[in-house]
Amino acid sequence: MLDIAAVTGSTAAIGYGLAAIGPGIGVGLVFSAYIQSTARQPESSRLTLPYVWIGFAVVEALALLGIAFGFIWAG
């Protein structure tokens, strides 16, 4: 029997690609909220900048967990 659409290679790579969608959207939301808040009140940009980096780090931790679990489950 001929498999026309057989999946070859590592399915962990596919899983990580799907897991990277969430952090990608999250980083976009964090920085868009910072840009919007700075546009509304430019004097508060120095006050809110540490919160941007904390939010960025938390969201990127999810991406790192996704790649770590991909390697763990790959064997």
C-alpha positions as CSV (number, residue, x, y, z in Angstrom):
1,M,0.0,0.0,0.0
2,L,1.4,3.4,-1.0
3,D,1.3,6.1,1.7
4,I,0.9,9.4,-0.2
5,A,1.0,11.8,2.9
6,A,3.2,9.9,5.3
7,V,4.8,11.9,8.0
8,T,8.5,11.3,8.2
9,G,11.0,12.9,10.6
10,S,10.6,14.1,14.1
11,T,7.1,14.9,15.2
12,A,8.6,16.8,18.1
13,A,9.6,19.5,15.7
14,I,6.0,19.8,14.6
15,G,4.9,20.0,18.2
16,Y,7.4,22.7,19.0
17,G,6.3,24.7,15.9
18,L,2.8,24.6,17.2
19,A,3.9,25.4,20.8
20,A,5.8,28.5,19.5
21,I,2.6,30.1,18.2
22,G,1.4,31.0,21.7
23,P,4.6,32.7,22.9
24,G,4.8,34.5,19.6
25,I,1.4,36.0,20.1
26,G,2.1,36.7,23.8
27,V,5.3,38.7,23.0
28,G,3.4,40.7,20.4
29,L,0.7,41.5,23.0
30,V,3.2,42.5,25.7
31,F,5.0,44.9,23.4
32,S,1.9,46.3,21.8
33,A,0.5,47.1,25.2
34,Y,3.7,48.8,26.2
35,I,3.7,50.9,23.0
36,Q,0.1,51.8,23.4
37,S,0.6,52.9,27.1
38,T,3.7,54.9,26.2
39,A,1.8,56.6,23.4
40,R,-1.0,57.6,25.8
41,Q,1.4,58.7,28.7
42,P,5.0,59.2,27.5
43,E,6.1,60.2,31.0
44,S,5.3,56.7,32.4
45,S,7.6,54.9,29.9
46,R,10.4,54.5,32.4
47,L,8.0,53.2,35.0
48,T,6.4,50.5,32.9
49,L,9.6,49.3,31.1
50,P,10.6,46.8,33.8
51,Y,7.1,45.2,33.7
52,V,7.6,44.8,29.9
53,W,10.8,42.8,30.4
54,I,9.2,40.7,33.1
55,G,6.3,39.9,30.9
56,F,8.6,39.1,28.0
57,A,10.7,36.7,30.2
58,V,7.6,34.9,31.4
59,V,6.2,34.4,27.9
60,E,9.6,33.3,26.6
61,A,9.8,30.8,29.4
62,L,6.8,29.1,27.9
63,A,8.6,28.8,24.6
64,L,11.7,27.3,26.3
65,L,9.4,24.8,28.1
66,G,7.9,23.8,24.8
67,I,11.3,23.0,23.2
68,A,12.4,21.2,26.4
69,F,9.4,19.0,26.4
70,G,9.8,18.3,22.7
71,F,13.3,17.0,23.3
72,I,12.1,15.0,26.4
73,W,9.3,13.3,24.5
74,A,11.3,12.7,21.4
75,G,13.3,10.1,23.3
